[in-house]
Amino acid sequence: MRKIYEYLSIEEKKEVVRRLKQDLIKLEQEISKNKSSFSSFICEVLYSTRDKWKLEIEELEREIRNKM
């Protein structure tokens, strides 16, 4: 996904961060609500996705700060 973000403007990156944060909240709620109904493999996939999104948010926020 990093390559895609190279072509976005600062405003577009801000929008991506906003949406990723919203989706991250939804994902974390889903994990906490239904953790017991997921297999361990699915939990690991969800946790991995969560971690990747967090990292992506951090990277995008850093890029936004550095460009301003």
VMD Tcl script that draws the C-alpha trace (Angstrom):
set ca {
  {0.00 0.00 0.00}
  {2.89 2.37 0.55}
  {3.35 2.89 -3.19}
  {-0.23 4.10 -3.58}
  {0.24 6.79 -0.93}
  {3.17 8.32 -2.79}
  {0.73 9.70 -5.35}
  {-1.69 11.28 -2.88}
  {-1.77 14.92 -1.89}
  {-1.50 15.96 1.75}
  {-5.26 16.50 1.93}
  {-5.90 13.05 0.48}
  {-3.48 11.53 2.99}
  {-5.34 13.28 5.81}
  {-8.57 11.74 4.55}
  {-6.94 8.30 4.38}
  {-5.73 8.67 7.98}
  {-9.19 9.70 9.12}
  {-10.81 6.71 7.43}
  {-8.16 4.28 8.63}
  {-8.70 5.47 12.19}
  {-12.44 4.94 11.86}
  {-11.93 1.46 10.44}
  {-9.38 0.68 13.13}
  {-11.92 1.52 15.82}
  {-14.48 -0.76 14.15}
  {-11.94 -3.56 13.85}
  {-10.92 -3.27 17.50}
  {-14.57 -3.31 18.57}
  {-15.20 -6.39 16.46}
  {-12.20 -8.16 17.93}
  {-13.19 -7.34 21.49}
  {-16.84 -8.32 20.99}
  {-16.29 -11.55 19.10}
  {-12.83 -12.69 20.07}
  {-14.11 -15.88 21.66}
  {-15.99 -16.90 18.52}
  {-12.96 -16.58 16.23}
  {-10.41 -19.32 15.76}
  {-6.88 -18.53 16.86}
  {-5.83 -18.23 13.22}
  {-8.52 -15.62 12.50}
  {-7.55 -13.72 15.64}
  {-3.95 -13.61 14.47}
  {-5.04 -12.31 11.05}
  {-7.17 -9.63 12.70}
  {-4.38 -8.63 15.07}
  {-1.94 -8.48 12.18}
  {-4.33 -6.29 10.20}
  {-4.79 -4.02 13.21}
  {-1.04 -3.66 13.64}
  {-0.49 -2.92 9.96}
  {-3.18 -0.24 10.00}
  {-1.63 1.36 13.09}
  {1.76 1.40 11.42}
  {0.28 2.83 8.24}
  {-1.47 5.58 10.21}
  {1.80 6.45 11.95}
  {3.69 6.57 8.66}
  {1.07 8.73 6.97}
  {0.90 11.11 9.92}
  {4.70 11.43 9.83}
  {4.59 12.19 6.12}
  {1.89 14.80 6.66}
  {3.89 16.48 9.44}
  {7.06 16.51 7.34}
  {5.32 18.04 4.33}
  {3.67 20.86 6.27}
}
mol new
graphics top color blue
foreach p $ca { graphics top sphere $p radius 0.5 }
foreach p [lrange $ca 0 end-1] q [lrange $ca 1 end] { graphics top cylinder $p $q radius 0.2 }
display resetview
